[in-house]
Structures are given as structure tokens and as C-alpha cells.
Amino acid sequence: MKNQKITEALKTRKVLVSDGAWGTFLHKKGLKPGECPELWCVNRPDDVMEIAKNYIDAGADMVETDSFGGSSFKLKHYGLADRAAEINEAAARISRQAAGDDHWVIASIGPTGQMLVTEEVTEEDLYDAFKTQAVALEKGGADAICIETMSDIGEACQAIKAVRDNTKLEVICTFTFEKTVQGNYKTMMGADPVSAMKAAIEAGADIVGANCGNGIERMIEIVSQMRSVNKDVPILVHANAGLPKNINGVDTFPETPEDMAGFAPKLAAAGANIIGGCCGTTPAHIKAIKEALSK
């Protein structure tokens, strides 16, 4: 958005609304298994634009980009590693056009799929890949970078550092937690909400949070734990439309727009400042959340 940062807006507006799922939308538009979603930013920009525009029209204050798997590591699987900068810039440019000057573009950066713990990649390798994405996304018109679906604190911190060192963009970092049999929440690499929050803030994130892995009700407890660490840093939540159920070979997300909207005020009360959706959510979910929070 022109002239105002997200963190500045949150000083006067308690809660902002983000967008919903992109992958779900792309598949509905015909994305085939094994096809590169991010290449649509070059080959099918009108379809990508429609996704972003639909979320803006539903009432989202900010919209992401079709760049979640846009790192050179992920694009390498499609023989596109050398086109990372081109694809990310195109992704940001599309969402920028859809968002206009009165909505924010929070450009998506997802995990690389590489493991620091097994030494298959170095911190420098990750940093360089994230730098390429971040610089291109800023060039395309992003207002902030949303580093999301992270499970490894080390990888997340390299992404945060790459954005802060090489751009002027605000930095959002979200982690994906799953509920253990003991009832705790952990990422795949064993990080809990408290340690993730602390590490992301220390690394320089402006906004921290959680996405994917859980429906909106479970996010309330996760946010409460994060908020116990810091009362001031904004928290963003992109919740799934419930936990997926496989019906006739198809993953189906059970929570309706009304279901998610019913929990949105409780999530805000727990300390979430930005609320949107992840897997299974649609513009209808975002519209319902917006209406619930506006009341």
C-alpha cells in the first residue's frame, strides 16, 4: 500500500484481514499434478490475477503472490532454477496490479525443501536463494514478504535475514505447527510456538505467526502461546478450513465460511492482528471472516 506499512496501520486498526488459499484455487482453475504453479505467473497471468482480485473483492486488506515455491531449489525440479528472479518478479507484479494502491501485497516465500540438519544445504545456500526471491518480489511491487509454512527455525532465520539485508520490505514469518499426542504444538522439526516466536523476533521479523496445519479453532491456543512471549509484535494467522478429510480420494476441508467466521473474533481476542486463510479457504471464507470481525 502506498505510504503506509502494515505495522503502522495496526497501531490504529486492531485487526486486518488477509487472503485465502492459492493452491486450492489454482487446482480448481486446472493446475495439473506435476505442473509448476509459479510458472502460471508467466504463462497464465490472467488466471493468477483473477485469484488475487477475487480475494481483494471479498474484502481482504492484503493479498499474497503465486510464489510460494519460487526458490531456485523448488524451481529446479521443473528445470526452472535459472528463472527464479523472472518468475518471482512476475508474481509480485500480478498481485500488485490486483491490489492497487490501497491494499498490501505480502509476497509469499515458502520453505526450500532442503535440510540444514542433514547438511544437504548450507545456511549460505539458503540465504542466497531467499535473497534472489526477495529482491525480485520487491522489484515486482511487493510491500512485505510473507515467509510461511516454516518448520525449521534455522531456515526461517536465513529467510528473514535475506529479506532484511537486501530489501526495504516488512518481514512476516509464519510457522506450521501440528498437535502432538501429548497435546502440545510442534513444527515438523520440533519447534514450539514460543521458541519460534522468540527466534523470529530476534532474527528481525516485523510480524510473526502461524499458517496451515490447523483449523482456526486450534490456532487460538497457538496464538495465545505466542502472545505470552511478546505483547507488542503483531501476529498473523492463515488457518486451514479445518483438518482435511479424504473423501473418495480427494482431500476435502470441512469448515464452512460460517464456521471459520464464528471463531475469528475469538482468535482476535487471543492476540491475532491479521487473520486470513490457508488450505481449503476461498473468497467466501475471507468475506465471512471480514464481516465477523467488522462487527
C-alpha positions in Angstrom: 0.0 0.0 0.0 1.2 3.5 -0.8 2.9 5.3 2.1 1.8 3.1 5.0 3.3 0.0 6.4 1.2 -2.8 7.8 2.7 -2.4 11.2 1.8 1.3 11.2 -1.8 0.5 10.2 -2.1 -1.9 13.0 -1.5 0.8 15.5 -4.9 2.3 14.7 -6.7 -0.8 13.4 -6.8 -3.7 15.7 -7.3 -6.4 13.1 -6.7 -6.7 9.4 -7.9 -9.4 7.0 -5.6 -11.3 4.7 -6.4 -13.6 1.8 -7.1 -17.3 1.5 -5.7 -20.4 -0.3 -3.9 -20.1 -3.6 -3.1 -23.7 -4.3 -6.7 -24.8 -3.9 -7.7 -22.0 -6.3 -5.0 -22.9 -8.9 -6.1 -26.6 -8.9 -9.7 -25.5 -9.5 -8.5 -23.5 -12.4 -6.8 -26.5 -14.0 -3.4 -26.8 -12.4 -2.3 -30.4 -13.1 -0.3 -32.7 -10.9 3.4 -32.2 -11.6 2.9 -28.8 -13.1 4.8 -25.8 -11.7 2.2 -23.4 -10.0 4.6 -20.5 -10.1 5.1 -20.7 -13.9 1.5 -19.6 -14.3 2.7 -16.1 -13.4 4.4 -16.1 -16.8 2.3 -18.4 -18.9 -1.2 -17.8 -17.4 -1.0 -14.4 -15.7 -4.7 -13.6 -16.2 -5.7 -16.7 -14.2 -3.3 -15.7 -11.4 -4.6 -12.2 -11.5 -8.2 -13.4 -11.1 -7.3 -15.3 -7.9 -5.7 -12.2 -6.3 -8.6 -9.9 -7.5 -11.2 -12.3 -6.1 -9.7 -12.0 -2.6 -9.5 -8.3 -2.8 -13.1 -8.1 -3.9 -14.0 -10.4 -0.9 -12.7 -7.8 1.5 -9.0 -8.8 2.1 -6.8 -5.9 3.1 -3.8 -7.7 1.7 -3.1 -10.4 -0.8 -0.2 -12.9 -1.3 1.6 -13.9 -4.5 1.9 -17.1 -6.5 5.5 -17.5 -5.5 5.4 -20.0 -2.5 7.6 -22.5 -4.3 9.6 -19.8 -6.2 13.0 -20.6 -4.7 15.7 -21.9 -7.1 15.7 -25.1 -5.1 12.0 -25.7 -5.7 12.0 -24.5 -9.3 15.0 -26.8 -10.1 12.5 -29.7 -10.0 10.9 -28.2 -13.1 14.1 -27.2 -14.8 13.4 -23.6 -14.0 16.0 -22.7 -11.4 17.6 -20.1 -13.6 14.3 -18.3 -14.0 13.7 -17.7 -10.3 14.1 -13.9 -10.5 11.8 -13.6 -13.5 9.0 -15.7 -12.1 9.0 -14.0 -8.7 9.0 -10.6 -10.2 6.1 -11.6 -12.4 4.2 -13.0 -9.3 4.6 -9.7 -7.4 3.6 -7.6 -10.4 0.4 -9.5 -10.9 -0.7 -9.2 -7.2 0.4 -5.5 -7.2 -1.9 -4.8 -10.1 -4.8 -6.6 -8.4 -4.2 -4.9 -5.1 -3.9 -1.4 -6.4 -2.5 1.3 -4.2 -5.0 0.8 -1.3 -4.2 -2.8 -0.4 -1.0 -4.5 0.6 0.9 -7.2 -1.3 2.5 -9.7 1.1 4.7 -11.8 -1.2 4.9 -15.5 -0.4 8.2 -17.3 0.2 7.9 -21.0 1.3 10.5 -23.5 2.5 13.1 -24.8 0.1 12.6 -28.4 0.9 16.3 -28.6 1.9 17.5 -29.8 5.3 20.2 -27.9 7.3 20.3 -30.7 9.9 21.4 -33.3 7.3 24.0 -30.9 5.8 22.5 -31.2 2.3 22.5 -27.5 2.2 24.4 -24.7 3.9 23.0 -21.5 5.5 24.7 -19.5 2.8 22.9 -21.6 0.1 19.6 -20.8 1.7 20.4 -17.2 2.2 21.3 -16.8 -1.5 18.1 -18.5 -2.7 15.9 -16.4 -0.5 17.8 -13.2 -1.5 17.0 -13.9 -5.2 13.3 -14.2 -4.4 13.1 -11.3 -2.0 14.9 -8.8 -4.4 12.7 -9.9 -7.3 9.5 -9.7 -5.3 10.4 -6.2 -4.2 11.1 -5.2 -7.8 7.7 -6.5 -8.8 6.0 -4.3 -6.3 5.5 -6.2 -3.0 5.0 -4.3 0.2 6.1 -7.1 2.5 7.5 -10.7 2.3 5.5 -13.4 4.0 7.9 -16.2 4.8 5.4 -19.0 5.5 4.9 -22.7 6.4 8.3 -22.9 8.1 9.2 -25.8 10.3 13.0 -25.2 10.7 13.9 -22.2 12.8 17.3 -22.1 11.1 15.9 -21.9 7.6 13.3 -19.3 8.7 16.0 -17.1 10.2 18.0 -17.2 6.9 15.0 -16.1 5.0 14.3 -13.3 7.4 17.9 -12.2 7.2 17.9 -12.3 3.4 14.9 -10.0 3.2 16.1 -7.6 5.8 19.6 -7.3 4.3 18.6 -6.9 0.7 15.2 -5.1 0.7 13.2 -2.4 2.4 10.2 -4.6 2.8 8.4 -5.5 6.0 9.1 -9.1 7.1 6.4 -11.6 8.1 7.3 -15.1 9.2 4.9 -17.9 10.0 5.4 -21.4 11.1 3.3 -24.6 10.7 2.5 -26.5 13.9 0.9 -29.8 14.4 -0.7 -31.1 17.6 1.2 -33.9 19.2 -0.2 -36.9 21.0 0.8 -35.1 24.2 -1.4 -32.2 23.3 1.5 -29.8 22.5 2.1 -27.9 19.3 5.3 -28.6 17.4 6.7 -28.0 13.9 8.0 -31.0 11.9 11.5 -30.0 13.2 10.4 -29.8 16.8 9.9 -26.1 17.3 7.1 -24.9 19.6 5.2 -21.6 19.2 7.1 -19.9 22.0 10.6 -20.8 20.6 9.6 -20.0 17.1 8.2 -16.6 18.1 11.3 -15.7 20.0 13.7 -16.8 17.2 11.8 -14.9 14.5 11.6 -11.7 16.5 15.3 -11.9 17.3 16.1 -12.5 13.6 14.3 -9.3 12.7 10.7 -10.3 11.7 8.2 -7.4 12.0 5.2 -9.8 12.2 5.2 -13.4 13.3 2.5 -16.1 13.2 1.2 -19.5 12.2 -0.3 -20.9 9.0 -1.6 -24.2 7.7 -1.6 -27.4 9.6 -4.6 -26.5 11.8 -8.2 -25.2 11.5 -9.0 -21.8 13.0 -10.1 -23.1 16.4 -6.7 -24.7 17.2 -5.0 -21.5 16.1 -6.5 -19.8 19.1 -4.3 -21.8 21.5 -1.2 -21.3 19.3 -1.7 -17.6 19.2 -2.2 -17.5 23.0 1.2 -19.2 23.5 2.9 -16.8 21.0 1.3 -13.8 22.6 2.6 -14.9 26.0 6.2 -14.2 24.7 5.6 -10.7 23.4 2.6 -8.4 23.8 3.6 -6.0 21.0 4.8 -7.8 17.9 1.8 -8.3 15.5 0.7 -11.9 14.9 -0.7 -13.2 11.6 -2.7 -16.4 11.2 -3.6 -18.2 8.0 -5.7 -21.1 9.1 -6.9 -24.1 7.1 -10.6 -24.6 6.6 -10.4 -27.4 9.2 -8.4 -30.6 9.0 -8.6 -32.3 5.6 -10.7 -35.5 5.2 -10.0 -37.8 2.3 -13.4 -38.4 0.5 -13.2 -40.7 -2.5 -9.6 -40.0 -3.0 -10.0 -36.2 -2.7 -8.8 -34.1 0.2 -11.8 -32.1 1.4 -11.7 -29.3 4.0 -14.8 -29.4 6.2 -15.1 -25.9 7.7 -17.6 -23.6 6.0 -17.2 -19.8 5.8 -19.6 -19.5 8.7 -17.6 -22.0 10.8 -14.4 -20.0 10.4 -16.1 -16.7 10.8 -17.5 -17.9 14.1 -14.0 -18.3 15.6 -12.4 -15.2 14.0 -13.4 -12.8 16.9 -12.1 -15.3 19.4 -8.8 -15.6 17.5 -8.5 -11.8 17.5 -9.2 -11.7 21.2 -6.4 -14.2 21.8 -4.0 -11.8 20.2 -4.1 -12.2 16.4 -3.8 -9.0 14.5 -4.1 -10.3 10.9 -6.4 -13.1 10.1 -6.7 -15.0 6.8 -6.9 -18.5 5.4 -4.7 -21.3 4.1 -5.6 -24.6 2.5 -9.2 -25.1 1.6 -10.3 -21.5 2.2 -12.0 -19.4 -0.5 -13.1 -15.9 -1.1 -16.3 -16.8 0.6 -14.4 -17.7 3.8 -12.5 -14.4 3.7 -15.7 -12.4 3.1 -17.3 -14.2 6.1 -14.2 -13.5 8.3 -14.2 -9.9 7.3 -17.9 -9.5 8.2 -17.5 -11.2 11.5 -14.5 -9.0 12.5 -16.2 -5.8 11.4 -19.0 -6.4 13.9 
